[in-house]
């Protein structure tokens, strides 16, 4: 099979998973779509390096993650603030502040988790991946994903209860 056919087949089979994975990392649909396209472009250029040691979807997600890290690096060097046309929320400033503090505390707790737990939490909560899909993406079983998610959730609850 030619390299182009392989990439077309990979795109058909894995584009949605790569997009959802990137969406879980970026929280931005347009950026996730752009990085998905770039992932497959890079995969097409480097398909000769794919040795089959891992699933193709895992290899593609590794490329996607690398691109996301490059994007973060590029953004942190620019350090721009985007202006938006969003209408302010109707919630009171106190409610908005409390909600923001709770979200911040939750994401900080997730960020303090060890690596496989942290990535699993991001995939499950923001990417809305199933446990089966998460297990596959991380090269583990569905049962591992369920158990690890439960343990991570318990760690976060315990940590957040201890900080209040």
N, C-alpha and C positions, 0 to 999 in steps of 0.2 A: 504494500500500500504506500502511495506517495505521501510525503510529509504534509502536503496541502490537504489531502483527503483525511489524514489522521487528525489534523487540527480542526477541520470541519466537523468530523465525527465527535471529537472532544468538546467542541463548542456546543453542539446539539445536546450532548449528554450532560455537560457540566456547567454551562454558562449560568443557569439559575442558581446553582449552589455557590459558585464563585461570587456572584452578585450579592447573594444573601450574606455570605461570609463578610464581604467588604462592607455591606450596609451595616452589619453588626459592629464593625470597627469604626466606620466613618460617621454613622448617623446622618448621612447626607445622600439622598437618592441619586442626584446628578453626579456627585463625585464617585459614588460606588459604581455607577454605570460607566463613567469614564475610565476608572481603574480596571474594571472588568475587561473593557476593550483593550486596554494597554496590556493586561495580563495575557490575553490570547495572542496579541501581537508579539510579545516577548517569547511566549511559548513557541510560536511559529518559528522565530529566529533561533531558538535554542533546543528544538525538539530532538536534535541529534545527541544532546547531552542527557536526555531522559533514559535512564538505564533500567527502569522497571522495578527498582528496589522498593518502591512504595506505589500505592495506587495513583493513577493519573490525577484524580481529583485532589489528592493530598499534595502532589507536586504543583498543581495549578494554584492551590491555596497558599503554598509556600511562596510562589512568585507574587501572588496578590498581596500577601503580608509584607513582603520586601518592598513592593511598590508603595504600600501604605506608609511604611516607615520612611521611605524617601520623601513622600508627600509631607509628612509631619516635619521632617528636617527642613524641607524647603519653606514650609509655612513659618516655622519658628525663626528662621533667618530673616524672613520678611517682616514678621510681627505687625501685620496690618490689622486694622479694625474695619470690618465691613459695615456699611450703613445699610439698613433694611427699611422697607416700607411697611413693616408689620404694625398693626394696630395694637396699642398697649392693652394688656389684660385688664378685665374689669374687677379683678380681685383687689382687695385692699393691699397697700404696700406691706402691711404686717403679714398677711396671708402669703403673699408672694415671697417674702423674705423667709418665712418659716418653711414653706415648700422647698425653696431653693436650698436652704440649710439641710433639710432632711435628705434631699437628693444628693447633695454634695457629700454628706456623711455616709450615705449608702455606697456611692461610687468610691469614696476613699476606703471604705471597708473592703469592697471588692478588690480594689487595687492592692491592698495589703495581703491578699490571699496568695499562696504559692502558685507558680505558673500554670500547671494544668487546671487547677480549680478556677483561677482567674479567667482564663480563656474560655473555659466551659461556661462560666456564669455570663460572660459577655455574649457568647453565641446563643445561649438559651434566652436571656432576657431581652437583648436588643435585636438579635438576628432572627428570633423566633424559629430556631431550628428544633427539630424533634430530637429526642435522645438518641434514636437510631442514627440520624444524620450526624449528630455531634460525635458519636462514637466512631463513625466511619471517617469523619474529617480528621479526628485526632489519632486514628489508628488503634482504637480501643473498641470494646464491646458496648452495646446499648446498656447492659446492666452496669458496667463501669460508669457510664455517663450518668445514669440515674443515681447511683450510690454516691458518686463524687459530688453531684449537684446537691443532694440532700445534706451531705456533710459540710459543704461550703455554706449552704443556707444556715445550718445550725451554728457554724462559726460566726457568721455575720450577725445573727440574732443575739448570740451570747455577747459579742463585742459591743453591739449597739445598746443592749440592755445595761451593760457595764458602764457605758459612757454617759448614761442619763441619770 
